[in-house]
């Protein structure tokens, strides 16, 4: 049974929706303004059925953009606050890059130092190689001149962390309802949302509506009557007209099925998550050239082997999103490239191509006009968490949104307001080939 009304309606039972509901329950209790019983979370399938449930699960603070770095520090704090419940593994994160990325990673490190985020910077190809070989004696990547080793961060198990949030929500009295699809948003005087229409009936909104739709961002954007294209003012003052607000990218991820313990540090410990970018020519184990352009991969130890991915591919047009994909589509050349890159990084992965398995990971992401999130009110009482596929790692966004819903200003969320496209307050762009960096 769905309620006929609720003070707070949250759409989407992924990381953002559940984190918001849980933290909002705490805010209401602390302020004497209500309780978790005043909150309902709706999901058309089940918790974690969308992007959160198939996320790679990496938690990092390797962001060139100051606002992203500061927000991620707050998110890592939430992950660390209850690692057991969130199934979080604080193994650290290593970003490695070529000469062209040195200045970016130096800037990231200096910012991390200023905000108190624990990390270590190594510059120079021989120094980087020495650092990596202390961890992995068979390290052999070429063309890498800078290493940012974050001693915070790591990864979490996706479905388990979602369930951890569900348990926290229900423990706080929040109703989390599966199989309830929102089909419309009823707007009244002054564009105030008065109700959501669902396939199980109407739910009146007493106070506020929060939408946290993950890759369904464009769907809800249109439901609110917002335009498919916008004008974007650049920091230089130029205006780009008719820019698509949302673009789909197909995330390229997979895994190799090996004994997970074969990917360990020299002392037998759990390895950090590794992100390797280099402009060294990439060849397969057969000696054939894969690419002679800048390339990059990320990988981590998983329960069934080694899992990771590479830069995503754009998808033309609209996408019909399946909430229950058994696997996710990747470019036909991705398995060869990713396995060759693993072998380029470490000798232990030589010959791993036959062990490749297309996993239920990655999927399709909905990216904004500048590839960064939009966290803002789109209507007077409709708050949107549109993560532009940065989402899973950003578990702390919900904590900030909960405060905003109670009238506080969040300096961490303010740089991600929708107005930035009109004012030119865009985030700086790095030399990374990844749209989310």
C-alpha positions in Angstrom: 0.0 0.0 0.0 1.3 3.4 -0.9 0.4 6.4 1.3 -2.1 8.9 0.1 0.3 11.7 1.2 3.7 12.2 2.7 5.6 15.3 3.9 8.7 14.3 1.9 8.6 12.2 -1.2 12.0 10.9 -2.5 12.1 9.4 -6.0 14.9 6.8 -6.5 16.2 4.2 -4.1 19.9 4.5 -5.1 22.8 5.9 -3.2 21.5 9.5 -3.4 17.8 8.9 -2.7 18.5 6.6 0.3 21.3 8.8 1.7 19.0 11.8 1.5 16.1 10.0 3.2 18.3 8.7 6.0 20.0 12.0 6.8 16.8 13.9 6.4 15.2 11.7 9.1 18.1 12.6 11.4 17.7 16.3 10.6 14.0 16.2 11.3 14.5 14.4 14.6 17.3 16.8 15.7 15.2 19.9 14.9 12.0 18.5 16.4 10.4 19.0 13.0 9.3 15.4 12.4 10.7 12.0 11.9 11.5 9.3 9.4 7.9 8.4 9.3 7.3 11.7 7.4 9.5 10.4 4.5 8.7 7.9 1.7 11.2 6.7 -0.9 9.8 5.3 -4.2 11.6 3.1 -6.7 10.0 1.7 -9.8 12.0 -1.5 -9.4 13.9 -2.0 -6.1 16.7 -0.4 -4.2 19.9 -0.5 -6.2 18.2 -1.6 -9.4 19.7 1.2 -11.4 23.2 2.7 -11.6 24.0 2.3 -7.9 23.6 -1.4 -8.1 26.0 -1.9 -11.0 28.5 0.8 -10.1 32.2 -0.1 -10.1 32.2 1.2 -6.5 35.3 3.3 -6.6 35.6 6.0 -4.0 38.2 8.6 -4.8 39.1 12.3 -4.5 41.1 12.6 -7.7 39.3 15.7 -9.0 41.0 18.7 -10.7 37.9 20.8 -9.9 38.1 22.4 -6.4 34.4 22.1 -5.8 34.4 18.4 -6.6 37.4 17.8 -4.4 35.9 19.5 -1.4 32.5 17.7 -1.9 34.3 14.3 -2.2 36.1 14.9 1.1 32.8 15.2 2.8 31.6 12.0 1.0 34.6 10.0 2.1 33.8 11.1 5.7 30.4 9.5 5.3 31.9 6.3 3.9 34.4 6.2 6.8 31.7 6.9 9.4 30.3 3.3 9.2 32.5 1.2 6.9 30.9 -2.0 8.0 27.3 -1.0 7.2 28.4 0.5 3.9 30.6 -2.4 3.0 33.4 0.1 2.4 37.0 -1.0 1.8 39.4 1.9 2.6 42.3 0.5 0.5 43.3 3.9 -1.0 43.4 5.0 -4.6 46.4 5.6 -6.9 46.2 7.9 -10.0 49.1 7.7 -12.4 49.6 9.9 -15.5 52.0 11.0 -18.2 53.9 14.3 -18.5 50.8 16.1 -19.9 48.9 15.4 -16.6 51.6 16.4 -14.2 50.4 19.9 -13.5 46.8 18.6 -13.0 47.8 16.0 -10.4 50.2 18.4 -8.6 47.3 20.9 -8.3 45.0 18.1 -7.0 47.6 17.0 -4.4 48.2 20.6 -3.2 44.5 21.1 -2.8 44.2 17.8 -0.9 47.0 19.0 1.4 45.1 22.2 2.1 41.8 20.4 3.0 43.5 17.7 5.0 42.9 14.8 2.7 45.7 12.3 3.2 47.7 11.7 0.0 51.2 11.4 -1.4 52.7 12.8 -4.6 55.5 11.3 -6.5 57.0 13.0 -9.6 59.5 11.6 -12.2 59.3 8.4 -14.1 62.0 6.6 -12.1 60.5 7.7 -8.8 57.0 6.6 -9.8 58.3 3.3 -11.0 60.2 2.8 -7.7 57.1 3.7 -5.7 54.8 1.3 -7.6 57.4 -1.6 -7.5 57.4 -1.3 -3.7 53.8 -2.2 -3.8 53.9 -4.4 -6.9 57.3 -5.9 -7.8 56.1 -6.7 -11.3 54.9 -3.2 -12.1 56.1 -2.3 -15.7 53.9 0.5 -17.0 55.8 3.0 -19.2 55.3 6.7 -19.9 54.2 7.4 -16.3 55.8 10.5 -14.7 53.4 11.4 -11.9 51.6 9.4 -9.2 49.0 10.7 -6.7 48.6 8.0 -4.0 45.5 8.8 -2.0 45.7 7.0 1.4 42.0 7.6 1.8 39.3 6.3 -0.5 39.0 2.8 -1.9 35.8 1.0 -3.0 32.6 -0.4 -1.7 30.4 -3.4 -2.7 27.5 -1.8 -4.6 24.4 -3.8 -3.7 25.6 -4.4 -0.2 26.1 -0.7 0.4 22.7 0.1 -1.0 21.2 -2.4 1.4 23.1 -0.9 4.3 21.4 2.4 3.5 18.0 0.7 3.2 18.5 -0.7 6.7 19.5 2.7 8.1 16.4 4.3 6.5 14.0 1.7 7.7 15.6 1.8 11.2 14.9 5.5 11.2 11.2 4.9 10.3 11.5 5.8 6.6 9.2 3.9 4.2 11.1 2.5 1.2 8.7 1.2 -1.4 9.7 -1.0 -4.4 7.8 -1.4 -7.6 6.2 2.0 -7.5 6.9 4.0 -10.7 6.4 7.8 -10.8 4.5 8.6 -14.0 3.9 12.3 -13.5 4.5 15.3 -11.2 1.5 17.5 -10.4 2.3 21.2 -10.3 0.0 23.7 -8.7 0.1 27.5 -8.2 3.5 29.0 -8.5 4.9 25.7 -10.0 4.8 24.1 -6.5 4.7 20.3 -6.7 1.5 19.2 -5.0 1.6 15.4 -5.8 3.3 12.7 -7.7 1.3 10.4 -9.9 2.4 6.7 -9.7 1.3 3.5 -11.3 -0.2 2.7 -7.9 -2.0 6.0 -7.4 -1.5 9.6 -6.3 0.7 10.7 -3.4 0.1 14.2 -2.2 3.3 16.1 -1.2 3.1 17.9 2.1 6.5 19.7 2.0 9.0 18.7 -0.6 9.8 16.4 -3.4 13.4 15.1 -4.0 14.2 13.4 -7.3 17.3 11.3 -7.4 16.9 9.4 -10.7 20.4 8.5 -11.7 20.5 7.7 -15.5 16.8 8.6 -15.8 17.7 12.3 -15.3 16.5 13.4 -18.7 13.2 11.6 -18.2 12.4 13.6 -15.0 13.8 16.8 -16.6 11.2 16.6 -19.3 8.5 15.6 -16.8 9.1 18.9 -15.1 8.8 20.7 -18.5 12.4 21.8 -18.7 14.1 22.3 -22.1 16.2 19.7 -23.9 18.7 22.4 -24.9 20.1 25.3 -23.0 22.5 28.3 -23.5 25.8 27.9 -21.8 28.0 30.9 -20.9 31.7 30.1 -20.8 34.0 31.6 -18.1 35.3 33.9 -20.9 31.8 35.3 -21.4 31.0 33.7 -24.7 27.6 32.0 -25.1 27.1 28.6 -26.7 23.5 28.3 -27.9 21.3 25.2 -28.0 23.6 22.9 -26.0 22.0 19.5 -25.2 21.4 19.5 -21.5 21.7 15.7 -21.2 23.9 13.3 -23.2 24.1 9.5 -22.6 27.5 7.8 -22.3 28.0 4.0 -22.3 30.4 3.1 -19.5 33.0 0.6 -20.5 33.6 -1.9 -17.7 34.3 -5.6 -17.3 36.4 -8.1 -15.3 38.8 -11.0 -15.5 38.0 -14.1 -13.6 41.1 -14.9 -11.5 41.8 -15.7 -7.9 41.3 -12.3 -6.3 44.3 -12.9 -4.0 46.6 -12.9 -7.0 46.1 -9.2 -7.2 47.7 -8.2 -3.9 50.5 -5.9 -2.7 54.0 -7.2 -2.1 53.2 -7.8 1.6 50.0 -9.7 0.7 47.7 -6.8 1.6 44.7 -5.6 -0.2 45.7 -3.4 -3.2 44.6 0.2 -3.7 42.3 1.0 -6.6 44.5 1.9 -9.6 43.8 4.4 -12.4 46.5 4.5 -15.1 46.7 7.0 -17.9 49.7 7.0 -20.2 50.7 8.0 -23.8 53.0 5.1 -24.2 52.0 2.9 -27.2 49.7 0.1 -26.1 50.3 -3.4 -27.6 48.6 -6.7 -27.0 50.5 -9.7 -25.8 50.7 -10.7 -29.5 52.7 -7.6 -30.2 50.0 -5.9 -32.3 49.4 -2.2 -31.7 46.2 -1.4 -29.9 46.6 2.4 -29.8 49.4 4.9 -29.9 47.3 7.7 -28.4 46.7 8.7 -24.8 44.8 5.9 -23.1 43.7 5.0 -19.6 42.1 2.3 -17.5 41.1 1.7 -13.8 41.0 -1.5 -12.0 40.5 -3.0 -8.5 40.3 -6.3 -6.8 36.8 -7.7 -6.6 35.2 -10.8 -5.1 35.5 -12.8 -8.3 38.7 -11.4 -9.7 39.8 -8.0 -11.0 37.2 -5.5 -12.2 37.5 -2.1 -13.9 37.0 -0.1 -17.0 38.1 2.7 -19.4 36.8 5.9 -20.8 33.1 5.8 -21.8 31.6 6.2 -25.3 28.9 8.6 -26.3 25.5 7.3 -27.3 23.4 9.0 -29.9 19.8 9.9 -29.2 17.5 8.7 -26.3 18.1 5.5 -24.5 15.6 3.0 -23.1 17.1 2.1 -19.7 16.6 -1.5 -18.4 16.5 -1.5 -14.6 17.6 -5.2 -14.5 20.4 -5.6 -17.0 22.1 -9.0 -16.8 25.2 -7.5 -18.5 26.1 -4.2 -20.0 27.1 -3.5 -23.6 30.7 -2.5 -24.3 32.5 -1.5 -27.4 33.8 -4.7 -29.2 37.4 -3.5 -28.9 37.2 -2.8 -25.1 38.1 -6.3 -23.8 41.2 -6.4 -26.0 42.2 -2.9 -25.0 41.5 -3.3 -21.2 43.3 -6.7 -21.0 46.3 -5.4 -22.9 46.4 -2.4 -20.6 46.4 -4.7 -17.5 49.3 -6.6 -19.0 51.1 -3.3 -19.7 50.7 -2.3 -16.0 51.8 -5.6 -14.4 53.4 -8.8 -15.6 51.0 -10.9 -13.5 48.2 -9.9 -16.0 50.1 -11.1 -19.1 47.9 -13.4 -21.1 44.7 -12.5 -19.2 42.5 -11.9 -22.3 40.9 -15.4 -22.3 39.9 -14.7 -18.7 37.8 -11.7 -19.6 34.2 -11.7 -18.6 31.5 -9.1 -19.5 30.1 -8.2 -16.1 26.9 -6.6 -14.9 28.7 -3.3 -14.4 28.9 0.2 -15.8 25.8 0.6 -17.9 24.6 3.9 -19.4 25.1 7.2 -17.7 23.3 10.5 -18.2 25.8 13.4 -18.4 24.9 17.1 -18.0 26.0 19.8 -20.4 29.4 20.2 -18.7 29.6 16.6 -17.4 29.2 17.7 -13.8 26.3 17.2 -11.4 23.3 19.5 -10.9 22.2 19.7 -7.3 19.5 22.3 -7.1 15.8 23.3 -6.8 14.2 23.0 -10.2 10.8 24.1 -8.9 10.1 25.8 -5.5 9.8 22.6 -3.6 11.4 20.1 -6.1 15.0 19.4 -5.3 17.0 17.5 -7.9 20.0 15.3 -7.4 21.2 14.8 -11.0 24.7 13.3 -10.5 26.0 13.2 -14.1 27.3 9.7 -13.4 29.5 10.9 -10.5 26.9 9.4 -8.2 27.8 6.2 -6.3 30.9 7.5 -4.6 29.1 10.7 -3.5 27.2 9.2 -0.6 27.6 12.4 1.3 25.5 14.5 -1.1 22.4 13.2 0.7 23.7 14.6 4.0 24.1 18.0 2.4 20.7 17.9 0.7 19.0 17.0 3.9 20.3 20.2 5.4 19.3 22.3 2.4 15.8 20.8 2.6 15.6 22.3 6.1 16.6 25.7 5.0 20.4 25.7 5.4 22.9 26.8 2.8 25.4 24.2 1.6 28.7 25.7 0.4 29.5 22.2 -0.9 26.5 22.0 -3.2 26.3 25.6 -4.3 28.9 25.3 -7.1 26.6 22.7 -8.7 23.5 24.9 -9.0 21.8 24.9 -12.4 22.3 28.7 -12.7 26.0 28.1 -13.4 25.3 27.4 -17.0 23.8 30.9 -17.4 26.4 32.8 -15.3 29.5 31.1 -16.6 30.6 29.7 -13.3 31.6 26.4 -14.8 34.1 24.0 -13.4 37.6 24.0 -14.8 38.6 21.3 -17.3 41.5 19.0 -16.7 43.8 17.1 -19.2 42.1 13.8 -18.4 40.3 11.8 -21.2 37.5 11.0 -18.8 34.3 13.2 -19.0 33.9 13.0 -15.2 37.4 14.4 -14.5 
